[in-house]
Amino acid sequence: MGAPSDAHEQIFPSLLGLVRDDGLKVPIIGVAKAGWTLDQLKDRAKDSLAHHSPVDEKAQEKLLSLLRYVDGDYADPATFANLHRELGEAKRPLNYLAVPPSTFGIVAQGIAKSGTARDARLVIEKPLGHDRATAKALNALLRKNFPEENLFRIDHFLGKEPVQNLLYTRFANPIFEPIWNRDHVRSIQITMAEDFGVRDRAAFYDATGANRDVLQNHLLQIVAHLCMDPPTGEESEALRDQKSNLLKAVRPIAPGDVVRGQYIGYRDVPGIRAGSTVETYIAVRLFVESWRWEGVPIYIRAGKNLPVTATEVSVEFRRPPRETFGELVPGGSAHMRFRLSPDMAIGMGLRVKQPGERMVGDDTELMLSAQAAAYRPPYQRLLGDAMHGIGDLFGREDIVDAQWRIVQPILDNVTPLYTYDSGSWGPDEATQLIGGDGPWRNPLVTMAETKMPSE
């Protein structure tokens, strides 16, 4: 449910995948106030598939045959009456709200009043509130008509294969668990870099900023995957229980532990408010107050118009109390690196002896795994899970609240805003933030390059 343009890039290709791979054969009803006809919706779908999906004429024909369309205003009860009619005798319909957050409550209430909410599931997109208080209010509004087990707060980042692989690698390989704690880990870095600006999202971004756009959700989910304890028992909520426990143990970020930046030229982008103080870059230091992670700093940074587009995690291990060969070993020499995008790879930082008589070495990186980023679209996985009532990869009320609790002290303009040049790694103040735990490990264009990323 939403404006047809919202589905253009990701949703139609994901629905095609569900038809092709999962045998989806239920009606797919688009609802929007666009003044369109069903034929126009089908043309929009065909255009999307032509630009964003491999050619599969048989699956495309099947998908187009499943499409239906209801045109109407979300504030008009007749719109939802027409939707109810289109659904007919459908059991457990999935309502996907690709609509502005300000209309979440209106749409949920319209679905409920039309009699369509009974046994129905509701999928909503971020942003899930604008701060902790509005997130709580939104949840209370939704819960009036939908029980928690029927609410699916979607974060497409969790549907990505590399993010799931991060969790799998930790718990499927017994060599990591004995060293995955404060006794062996010195610090953790997470970088989410983009080499482009706000593009066509200017109005949305200027009301959101880097904190709300990626830190509060995507990047804190990576922290949870990295640091949570293993799920226990056979309960379907075991994974989300451990995520919740971890995020509740994260200390709220203090203003002294954040650096905000804005790339030069941001205010000249059409759609950006004059004098905007919204950050396009953010770097934070946070701590997990648990026995496993007490005292281990976690550094996170995200920004636009940086040198590359890549998301990486680097876990730096502690050096032994005495260097056997008396070398001055650079920081970050012993590390494990997870490349999450645009390609997927895992590397281990090692020191290897130089040829010759002297017992001296060089830092290198052993590639443990490298795969091309050819995965099914994350929305295909997530929408398929929602249809089957599988909530593992979706936000739960307590998890979303914990994430807002962590960033609440640093929302908006509580800290200075520094400028930085496009193509740089952000404001110099971020180097001061990481201090002696640095330097920041800058992602390479591809992880196939095995030199130390900080060089």
ABEGO torsion letter per residue (X at the ends): XEBAAAAAAAAAAAAAAAAAAAGBABBBBBBBBAGBBAAAAAAAAAAAAAAABBBBAAAAAAAAAABBBBBEBAABAAAAAAAAAAAEABBGBBBBBBBBAAAAAAAAAAAAAAGAABGBBBBBBOBBEABAAAAAAAAAAAAAABBAAABBBBBAAAABAAAAAAAAAAAABAAAAAABBAAABABBBBBBBBABBAEAAAAAAAAAEAAAAAAABAAAAAAAAAABBBBBEABAAAAAAAAAAAAAABBBBBAAABBBBBBBGAAABBGBBBGBABBABBBBBBBBBBAAABGBBBBBBBBBGBABBBBBBBBBBBBBABBAAGBBBBBGABBBBBBAOABBBBBBBBBBBBBEABBBBBBBBBBABBBBBBBBBAAAAAAAAAAAGBAAABBBAAAAAAAAAAAAAABEAABBBBBBBBGBAEBAAAAAAAEAAOBBBBBBABAABABBAAX
